[in-house]
Every structure is written in C-alpha cells, then in structure tokens.
Amino acid sequence: MSIEPDLVRHVATLARLDIPDDEVAPYADQLSRILDLMGQLNQLDTEAVEPMSHAVDIEIPEREDRVVNSDQRDLLLSGAPDSEQGHFRVPKIIE
C-alpha cells in the first residue's frame, strides 16, 4: 500500500504535528513499508493458533492481600515543605 505525502500532511495536521516538508517523503515511505508488512501478516493462516493473553505462558504468583505499615502519616508529612492538619499544603494555582 502506498501512502501519499498529502495523506502524511493531513494526518500530521490532525495529530497537531509540525512535520517539515523535507521529512514528509521519508515518513510516507516508512508508513508505506509498515503497511506492506502488516498486509503480509494479514495473509498468514492463523486458524489453528489459539488466542493468548501473554507471550509466555506463566502463572501470576498470588499473595495474601493485607495492610502493612498502615499509619505512617506523620513520617510521610515530615518531609513535606508545608502541611496542615495531616494534609500536604500546596500553593494555590487557580484563582
């Protein structure tokens, strides 16, 4: 599949990308080659291939879900430049 330079410019505009004119042709060529490779992959027979969720068949180790180090507010706030009533205090940004 051949990607025309006008299409590259159009997509760049939609994506709000500023692509210099001297880079449009190389992008068009690269995108054309990528789409050609995808076309080759689409021609492969995948009927006998089972869907998979991960490239390597592994089991995810499970652990007990429990709370640890639950009350460290004072320790965490000790490194803050400013705090008030147990909360971080930050400068006002929006008027």
ROKOL-137918 format. One record per residue: residue number from 1; residue in three letters; chain; x, y, z of N, C-alpha, C in turn. Coordinates in Angstrom, 2 decimals. Atoms other than C-alpha are relative to their C-alpha. Example, Ala and Ser with C-alpha at 12.3 -4.5 7.8 and 13.67 -1.06 7.14 Angstrom:
ROKOL-137918
pt pos = 1 code = ALA unit = A n.u = 0.89 n.v = -1.19 n.w = 0.00 ca.u = 12.30 ca.v = -4.50 ca.w = 7.80 c.u = 0.90 c.v = 1.20 c.w = 0.00;
pt pos = 2 code = SER unit = A n.u = -0.82 n.v = -1.19 n.w = -0.06 ca.u = 13.67 ca.v = -1.06 ca.w = 7.14 c.u = -0.77 c.v = 1.09 c.w = 0.73;
This chain:
ROKOL-137918
pt pos = 1 code = MET unit = A n.u = 0.85 n.v = -1.17 n.w = 0.00 ca.u = 0.00 ca.v = 0.00 ca.w = 0.00 c.u = 0.90 c.v = 1.23 c.w = 0.00;
pt pos = 2 code = SER unit = A n.u = -0.81 n.v = -1.19 n.w = 0.13 ca.u = 1.38 ca.v = 3.36 ca.w = -0.95 c.u = -0.66 c.v = 1.18 c.w = 0.72;
pt pos = 3 code = ILE unit = A n.u = 0.48 n.v = -1.19 n.w = -0.71 ca.u = 0.98 ca.v = 6.36 ca.w = 1.35 c.u = 0.52 c.v = 1.23 c.w = -0.73;
pt pos = 4 code = GLU unit = A n.u = -0.36 n.v = -1.22 n.w = 0.70 ca.u = 0.96 ca.v = 9.67 ca.w = -0.44 c.u = 0.43 c.v = 1.09 c.w = 0.99;
pt pos = 5 code = PRO unit = A n.u = -0.43 n.v = -1.09 n.w = -0.88 ca.u = 2.70 ca.v = 12.75 ca.w = 1.01 c.u = -1.15 c.v = 0.87 c.w = 0.50;
pt pos = 6 code = ASP unit = A n.u = 1.15 n.v = -0.80 n.w = -0.44 ca.u = -0.63 ca.v = 14.60 ca.w = 1.14 c.u = -0.69 c.v = -0.65 c.w = 1.20;
pt pos = 7 code = LEU unit = A n.u = 0.61 n.v = 0.70 n.w = -1.12 ca.u = -2.00 ca.v = 11.92 ca.w = 3.47 c.u = 0.84 c.v = 0.17 c.w = 1.26;
pt pos = 8 code = VAL unit = A n.u = -0.88 n.v = -0.21 n.w = -1.14 ca.u = 1.04 ca.v = 12.27 ca.w = 5.74 c.u = -0.22 c.v = 1.41 c.w = 0.56;
pt pos = 9 code = ARG unit = A n.u = 0.25 n.v = -1.38 n.w = -0.46 ca.u = 0.48 ca.v = 16.04 ca.w = 5.89 c.u = -1.35 c.v = 0.11 c.w = 0.70;
pt pos = 10 code = HIS unit = A n.u = 1.34 n.v = -0.04 n.w = -0.59 ca.u = -3.23 ca.v = 15.53 ca.w = 6.61 c.u = -0.02 c.v = -0.63 c.w = 1.39;
pt pos = 11 code = VAL unit = A n.u = -0.04 n.v = 0.68 n.w = -1.30 ca.u = -2.62 ca.v = 13.05 ca.w = 9.42 c.u = 0.83 c.v = 0.81 c.w = 1.01;
pt pos = 12 code = ALA unit = A n.u = -0.83 n.v = -0.84 n.w = -0.88 ca.u = 0.12 ca.v = 15.29 ca.w = 10.85 c.u = -0.81 c.v = 1.18 c.w = 0.50;
pt pos = 13 code = THR unit = A n.u = 0.86 n.v = -1.12 n.w = -0.42 ca.u = -2.36 ca.v = 18.17 ca.w = 10.90 c.u = -1.02 c.v = -0.46 c.w = 1.03;
pt pos = 14 code = LEU unit = A n.u = 0.97 n.v = 0.53 n.w = -0.96 ca.u = -4.97 ca.v = 16.03 ca.w = 12.66 c.u = 0.64 c.v = -0.28 c.w = 1.35;
pt pos = 15 code = ALA unit = A n.u = -0.72 n.v = 0.32 n.w = -1.24 ca.u = -2.37 ca.v = 14.97 ca.w = 15.22 c.u = 0.71 c.v = 1.22 c.w = 0.58;
pt pos = 16 code = ARG unit = A n.u = -0.64 n.v = -1.25 n.w = -0.42 ca.u = -1.18 ca.v = 18.57 ca.w = 15.55 c.u = 1.52 c.v = -0.13 c.w = 0.07;
pt pos = 17 code = LEU unit = A n.u = -1.44 n.v = 0.16 n.w = 0.12 ca.u = 2.33 ca.v = 17.62 ca.w = 14.48 c.u = 0.52 c.v = 0.93 c.w = -1.09;
pt pos = 18 code = ASP unit = A n.u = -0.61 n.v = -0.87 n.w = 0.99 ca.u = 4.58 ca.v = 20.03 ca.w = 12.65 c.u = 1.15 c.v = -0.76 c.w = -0.66;
pt pos = 19 code = ILE unit = A n.u = -1.01 n.v = 0.76 n.w = 0.73 ca.u = 6.47 ca.v = 17.95 ca.w = 10.08 c.u = 0.54 c.v = 0.87 c.w = -1.12;
pt pos = 20 code = PRO unit = A n.u = -0.58 n.v = -0.80 n.w = 1.09 ca.u = 8.89 ca.v = 19.88 ca.w = 7.88 c.u = -0.19 c.v = -0.70 c.w = -1.34;
pt pos = 21 code = ASP unit = A n.u = 0.24 n.v = 0.54 n.w = 1.35 ca.u = 8.37 ca.v = 19.43 ca.w = 4.12 c.u = 1.06 c.v = -1.01 c.w = -0.43;
pt pos = 22 code = ASP unit = A n.u = -1.05 n.v = 0.93 n.w = 0.42 ca.u = 11.73 ca.v = 17.68 ca.w = 3.71 c.u = -0.09 c.v = -1.36 c.w = 0.71;
pt pos = 23 code = GLU unit = A n.u = 0.17 n.v = 1.27 n.w = -0.72 ca.u = 10.62 ca.v = 14.95 ca.w = 6.18 c.u = -1.27 c.v = -0.73 c.w = -0.40;
pt pos = 24 code = VAL unit = A n.u = 1.27 n.v = 0.62 n.w = 0.37 ca.u = 7.22 ca.v = 14.21 ca.w = 4.62 c.u = 0.22 c.v = -1.25 c.w = -0.86;
pt pos = 25 code = ALA unit = A n.u = -0.25 n.v = 1.15 n.w = 0.89 ca.u = 8.56 ca.v = 11.90 ca.w = 1.88 c.u = 0.57 c.v = -1.21 c.w = 0.75;
pt pos = 26 code = PRO unit = A n.u = -0.47 n.v = 1.17 n.w = -0.75 ca.u = 10.61 ca.v = 9.71 ca.w = 4.26 c.u = -1.09 c.v = -0.62 c.w = 0.89;
pt pos = 27 code = TYR unit = A n.u = 1.10 n.v = 0.55 n.w = -0.81 ca.u = 7.58 ca.v = 9.39 ca.w = 6.58 c.u = -0.97 c.v = -0.79 c.w = -0.87;
pt pos = 28 code = ALA unit = A n.u = 0.91 n.v = 0.70 n.w = 0.90 ca.u = 5.38 ca.v = 8.41 ca.w = 3.63 c.u = 0.59 c.v = -1.36 c.w = -0.39;
pt pos = 29 code = ASP unit = A n.u = -0.66 n.v = 1.25 n.w = 0.36 ca.u = 7.92 ca.v = 5.76 ca.w = 2.60 c.u = -0.02 c.v = -0.99 c.w = 1.16;
pt pos = 30 code = GLN unit = A n.u = -0.02 n.v = 0.88 n.w = -1.17 ca.u = 8.26 ca.v = 4.36 ca.w = 6.12 c.u = -1.40 c.v = -0.53 c.w = 0.32;
pt pos = 31 code = LEU unit = A n.u = 1.36 n.v = 0.46 n.w = -0.27 ca.u = 4.49 ca.v = 4.23 ca.w = 6.64 c.u = -0.47 c.v = -0.99 c.w = -1.05;
pt pos = 32 code = SER unit = A n.u = 0.36 n.v = 0.95 n.w = 1.07 ca.u = 4.05 ca.v = 2.51 ca.w = 3.28 c.u = 0.61 c.v = -1.37 c.w = 0.27;
pt pos = 33 code = ARG unit = A n.u = -0.66 n.v = 1.29 n.w = -0.28 ca.u = 6.59 ca.v = -0.16 ca.w = 4.24 c.u = -0.64 c.v = -0.69 c.w = 1.20;
pt pos = 34 code = ILE unit = A n.u = 0.66 n.v = 0.58 n.w = -1.18 ca.u = 4.92 ca.v = -0.67 ca.w = 7.63 c.u = -1.33 c.v = -0.63 c.w = -0.41;
pt pos = 35 code = LEU unit = A n.u = 1.29 n.v = 0.55 n.w = 0.44 ca.u = 1.52 ca.v = -1.14 ca.w = 5.99 c.u = 0.17 c.v = -1.21 c.w = -0.90;
pt pos = 36 code = ASP unit = A n.u = -0.29 n.v = 1.19 n.w = 0.82 ca.u = 3.02 ca.v = -3.56 ca.w = 3.46 c.u = 0.31 c.v = -1.21 c.w = 0.88;
pt pos = 37 code = LEU unit = A n.u = -0.30 n.v = 1.10 n.w = -0.93 ca.u = 4.42 ca.v = -5.66 ca.w = 6.31 c.u = -1.26 c.v = -0.48 c.w = 0.71;
pt pos = 38 code = MET unit = A n.u = 1.25 n.v = 0.39 n.w = -0.65 ca.u = 1.05 ca.v = -5.60 ca.w = 8.06 c.u = -0.87 c.v = -0.81 c.w = -0.97;
pt pos = 39 code = GLY unit = A n.u = 0.74 n.v = 0.75 n.w = 1.01 ca.u = -0.53 ca.v = -6.78 ca.w = 4.80 c.u = 0.51 c.v = -1.42 c.w = -0.13;
pt pos = 40 code = GLN unit = A n.u = -0.58 n.v = 1.35 n.w = 0.04 ca.u = 1.88 ca.v = -9.72 ca.w = 4.71 c.u = -0.45 c.v = -0.81 c.w = 1.21;
pt pos = 41 code = LEU unit = A n.u = 0.44 n.v = 0.71 n.w = -1.20 ca.u = 0.95 ca.v = -10.61 ca.w = 8.29 c.u = -1.47 c.v = -0.39 c.w = -0.10;
pt pos = 42 code = ASN unit = A n.u = 1.43 n.v = 0.30 n.w = 0.16 ca.u = -2.76 ca.v = -10.46 ca.w = 7.41 c.u = -0.23 c.v = -1.20 c.w = -0.92;
pt pos = 43 code = GLN unit = A n.u = 0.16 n.v = 1.13 n.w = 0.91 ca.u = -2.19 ca.v = -13.13 ca.w = 4.73 c.u = 0.32 c.v = -1.34 c.w = 0.67;
pt pos = 44 code = LEU unit = A n.u = -0.34 n.v = 1.24 n.w = -0.69 ca.u = -0.94 ca.v = -15.68 ca.w = 7.27 c.u = -1.25 c.v = -0.73 c.w = 0.47;
pt pos = 45 code = ASP unit = A n.u = 1.10 n.v = 0.82 n.w = -0.48 ca.u = -3.24 ca.v = -18.56 ca.w = 8.17 c.u = 0.15 c.v = -0.17 c.w = 1.51;
pt pos = 46 code = THR unit = A n.u = -0.06 n.v = 0.06 n.w = -1.46 ca.u = -3.96 ca.v = -18.22 ca.w = 11.89 c.u = -1.17 c.v = -0.80 c.w = 0.59;
pt pos = 47 code = GLU unit = A n.u = 1.16 n.v = 0.77 n.w = -0.47 ca.u = -6.94 ca.v = -20.58 ca.w = 12.13 c.u = 0.36 c.v = -0.95 c.w = 1.14;
pt pos = 48 code = ALA unit = A n.u = -0.39 n.v = 0.99 n.w = -1.00 ca.u = -5.03 ca.v = -23.15 ca.w = 14.21 c.u = 0.71 c.v = 0.61 c.w = 1.20;
pt pos = 49 code = VAL unit = A n.u = -0.71 n.v = -0.66 n.w = -1.10 ca.u = -3.44 ca.v = -20.55 ca.w = 16.51 c.u = -1.02 c.v = 0.45 c.w = 1.04;
pt pos = 50 code = GLU unit = A n.u = 0.91 n.v = -0.38 n.w = -1.09 ca.u = -5.15 ca.v = -20.17 ca.w = 19.87 c.u = 0.32 c.v = 1.40 c.w = 0.49;
pt pos = 51 code = PRO unit = A n.u = -0.25 n.v = -1.33 n.w = -0.54 ca.u = -5.61 ca.v = -16.65 ca.w = 21.23 c.u = 0.76 c.v = -0.09 c.w = 1.31;
pt pos = 52 code = MET unit = A n.u = -0.76 n.v = 0.02 n.w = -1.24 ca.u = -3.26 ca.v = -15.77 ca.w = 24.04 c.u = -0.03 c.v = 1.40 c.w = 0.62;
pt pos = 53 code = SER unit = A n.u = 0.00 n.v = -1.29 n.w = -0.69 ca.u = -3.12 ca.v = -13.05 ca.w = 26.65 c.u = 1.40 c.v = 0.45 c.w = 0.35;
pt pos = 54 code = HIS unit = A n.u = -1.38 n.v = -0.33 n.w = -0.34 ca.u = 0.63 ca.v = -13.18 ca.w = 27.20 c.u = 0.92 c.v = -0.80 c.w = -0.91;
pt pos = 55 code = ALA unit = A n.u = -0.92 n.v = 0.66 n.w = 0.92 ca.u = 3.60 ca.v = -14.07 ca.w = 25.05 c.u = 0.61 c.v = -1.27 c.w = 0.61;
pt pos = 56 code = VAL unit = A n.u = -0.57 n.v = 1.15 n.w = -0.70 ca.u = 4.92 ca.v = -16.51 ca.w = 27.68 c.u = -1.06 c.v = -0.56 c.w = 0.93;
pt pos = 57 code = ASP unit = A n.u = 1.02 n.v = 0.63 n.w = -0.83 ca.u = 2.63 ca.v = -19.00 ca.w = 29.38 c.u = 0.52 c.v = -0.14 c.w = 1.42;
pt pos = 58 code = ILE unit = A n.u = -0.44 n.v = 0.03 n.w = -1.39 ca.u = 3.25 ca.v = -18.24 ca.w = 33.04 c.u = -1.19 c.v = 0.20 c.w = 0.93;
pt pos = 59 code = GLU unit = A n.u = 1.03 n.v = -0.25 n.w = -1.00 ca.u = 1.19 ca.v = -18.22 ca.w = 36.19 c.u = 0.43 c.v = 1.19 c.w = 0.83;
pt pos = 60 code = ILE unit = A n.u = -0.30 n.v = -1.18 n.w = -0.81 ca.u = 0.97 ca.v = -15.00 ca.w = 38.13 c.u = -0.03 c.v = -0.42 c.w = 1.46;
pt pos = 61 code = PRO unit = A n.u = -0.01 n.v = 0.38 n.w = -1.42 ca.u = 2.03 ca.v = -15.54 ca.w = 41.73 c.u = -1.01 c.v = 0.85 c.w = 0.77;
pt pos = 62 code = GLU unit = A n.u = 0.98 n.v = -0.72 n.w = -0.81 ca.u = -0.69 ca.v = -14.63 ca.w = 44.18 c.u = 0.53 c.v = 0.11 c.w = 1.42;
pt pos = 63 code = ARG unit = A n.u = -0.39 n.v = -0.19 n.w = -1.39 ca.u = -0.16 ca.v = -13.26 ca.w = 47.64 c.u = -1.22 c.v = 0.44 c.w = 0.78;
pt pos = 64 code = GLU unit = A n.u = 1.08 n.v = -0.42 n.w = -0.87 ca.u = -2.38 ca.v = -12.54 ca.w = 50.56 c.u = -0.11 c.v = 1.54 c.w = -0.03;
pt pos = 65 code = ASP unit = A n.u = 0.23 n.v = -1.44 n.w = 0.03 ca.u = -3.92 ca.v = -9.08 ca.w = 50.38 c.u = -0.20 c.v = 0.48 c.w = 1.43;
pt pos = 66 code = ARG unit = A n.u = 0.11 n.v = -0.48 n.w = -1.38 ca.u = -3.21 ca.v = -7.46 ca.w = 53.73 c.u = 0.66 c.v = 1.36 c.w = 0.12;
pt pos = 67 code = VAL unit = A n.u = -0.50 n.v = -1.34 n.w = -0.22 ca.u = -2.50 ca.v = -3.99 ca.w = 55.03 c.u = 1.26 c.v = -0.07 c.w = 0.85;
pt pos = 68 code = VAL unit = A n.u = -1.24 n.v = -0.10 n.w = -0.77 ca.u = 1.03 ca.v = -3.26 ca.w = 56.21 c.u = 0.42 c.v = 1.46 c.w = 0.07;
pt pos = 69 code = ASN unit = A n.u = -0.46 n.v = -1.38 n.w = -0.17 ca.u = 2.60 ca.v = -0.04 ca.w = 57.50 c.u = -1.14 c.v = 0.98 c.w = -0.23;
pt pos = 70 code = SER unit = A n.u = 1.20 n.v = -0.76 n.w = 0.30 ca.u = -0.85 ca.v = 1.49 ca.w = 57.68 c.u = 0.01 c.v = 1.44 c.w = 0.50;
pt pos = 71 code = ASP unit = A n.u = 0.08 n.v = -1.35 n.w = -0.55 ca.u = -0.26 ca.v = 4.57 ca.w = 59.84 c.u = 1.37 c.v = 0.67 c.w = -0.01;
pt pos = 72 code = GLN unit = A n.u = -1.29 n.v = -0.68 n.w = 0.13 ca.u = 2.74 ca.v = 6.49 ca.w = 58.56 c.u = -0.18 c.v = 1.46 c.w = -0.43;
pt pos = 73 code = ARG unit = A n.u = 0.29 n.v = -1.36 n.w = 0.43 ca.u = 1.10 ca.v = 9.88 ca.w = 58.02 c.u = 1.06 c.v = 0.98 c.w = 0.49;
pt pos = 74 code = ASP unit = A n.u = -0.98 n.v = -0.94 n.w = -0.55 ca.u = 3.47 ca.v = 11.75 ca.w = 60.35 c.u = 1.37 c.v = -0.17 c.w = -0.66;
pt pos = 75 code = LEU unit = A n.u = -1.28 n.v = 0.25 n.w = 0.65 ca.u = 6.52 ca.v = 10.10 ca.w = 58.79 c.u = 0.00 c.v = 0.58 c.w = -1.42;
pt pos = 76 code = LEU unit = A n.u = 0.08 n.v = -0.50 n.w = 1.37 ca.u = 5.36 ca.v = 10.96 ca.w = 55.26 c.u = -0.07 c.v = 1.52 c.w = -0.04;
pt pos = 77 code = LEU unit = A n.u = 0.13 n.v = -1.45 n.w = -0.03 ca.u = 4.42 ca.v = 14.53 ca.w = 56.16 c.u = 1.25 c.v = 0.69 c.w = 0.53;
pt pos = 78 code = SER unit = A n.u = -1.21 n.v = -0.62 n.w = -0.55 ca.u = 7.76 ca.v = 15.09 ca.w = 57.90 c.u = 0.92 c.v = 0.52 c.w = -1.11;
pt pos = 79 code = GLY unit = A n.u = -0.84 n.v = -0.46 n.w = 1.10 ca.u = 9.43 ca.v = 15.51 ca.w = 54.51 c.u = -0.66 c.v = 1.08 c.w = -0.85;
pt pos = 80 code = ALA unit = A n.u = 0.71 n.v = -1.01 n.w = 0.79 ca.u = 6.81 ca.v = 17.95 ca.w = 53.19 c.u = 0.45 c.v = 1.40 c.w = 0.40;
pt pos = 81 code = PRO unit = A n.u = -0.38 n.v = -1.38 n.w = -0.32 ca.u = 7.74 ca.v = 21.63 ca.w = 52.93 c.u = -1.05 c.v = 0.70 c.w = 0.86;
pt pos = 82 code = ASP unit = A n.u = 1.07 n.v = -0.63 n.w = -0.79 ca.u = 4.35 ca.v = 22.58 ca.w = 54.40 c.u = -1.15 c.v = -0.98 c.w = 0.13;
pt pos = 83 code = SER unit = A n.u = 1.15 n.v = 0.88 n.w = -0.22 ca.u = 1.49 ca.v = 20.64 ca.w = 55.96 c.u = -0.92 c.v = 0.67 c.w = 1.01;
pt pos = 84 code = GLU unit = A n.u = 0.99 n.v = -0.56 n.w = -0.92 ca.u = -1.69 ca.v = 21.41 ca.w = 57.87 c.u = -1.05 c.v = -1.05 c.w = 0.29;
pt pos = 85 code = GLN unit = A n.u = 1.01 n.v = 0.95 n.w = -0.47 ca.u = -3.99 ca.v = 19.13 ca.w = 59.87 c.u = 0.11 c.v = -1.36 c.w = -0.68;
pt pos = 86 code = GLY unit = A n.u = -0.21 n.v = 1.32 n.w = 0.56 ca.u = -2.44 ca.v = 15.96 ca.w = 58.49 c.u = -0.07 c.v = -0.09 c.w = -1.51;
pt pos = 87 code = HIS unit = A n.u = 0.07 n.v = -0.02 n.w = 1.46 ca.u = -2.51 ca.v = 17.02 ca.w = 54.83 c.u = 1.15 c.v = 0.82 c.w = -0.56;
pt pos = 88 code = PHE unit = A n.u = -0.99 n.v = -0.82 n.w = 0.68 ca.u = 0.03 ca.v = 18.35 ca.w = 52.35 c.u = -0.63 c.v = 1.36 c.w = -0.31;
pt pos = 89 code = ARG unit = A n.u = 0.48 n.v = -1.34 n.w = 0.34 ca.u = -0.33 ca.v = 22.08 ca.w = 51.87 c.u = 0.81 c.v = 0.47 c.w = -1.22;
pt pos = 90 code = VAL unit = A n.u = -0.64 n.v = -0.42 n.w = 1.23 ca.u = 0.41 ca.v = 23.35 ca.w = 48.37 c.u = -0.45 c.v = 1.41 c.w = -0.36;
pt pos = 91 code = PRO unit = A n.u = 0.39 n.v = -1.35 n.w = 0.40 ca.u = 0.36 ca.v = 26.83 ca.w = 46.82 c.u = -1.25 c.v = -0.02 c.w = -0.87;
pt pos = 92 code = LYS unit = A n.u = 1.19 n.v = -0.15 n.w = 0.81 ca.u = -2.88 ca.v = 28.00 ca.w = 45.24 c.u = 0.41 c.v = 0.25 c.w = -1.45;
pt pos = 93 code = ILE unit = A n.u = -0.37 n.v = -0.14 n.w = 1.41 ca.u = -2.69 ca.v = 27.67 ca.w = 41.45 c.u = -1.09 c.v = 0.74 c.w = -0.77;
pt pos = 94 code = ILE unit = A n.u = 1.10 n.v = -0.60 n.w = 0.74 ca.u = -6.13 ca.v = 28.71 ca.w = 40.21 c.u = -0.68 c.v = 1.04 c.w = 0.88;
pt pos = 95 code = GLU unit = A n.u = 0.67 n.v = -1.09 n.w = -0.73 ca.u = -7.68 ca.v = 32.00 ca.w = 41.25 c.u = -1.49 c.v = -0.21 c.w = 0.01;
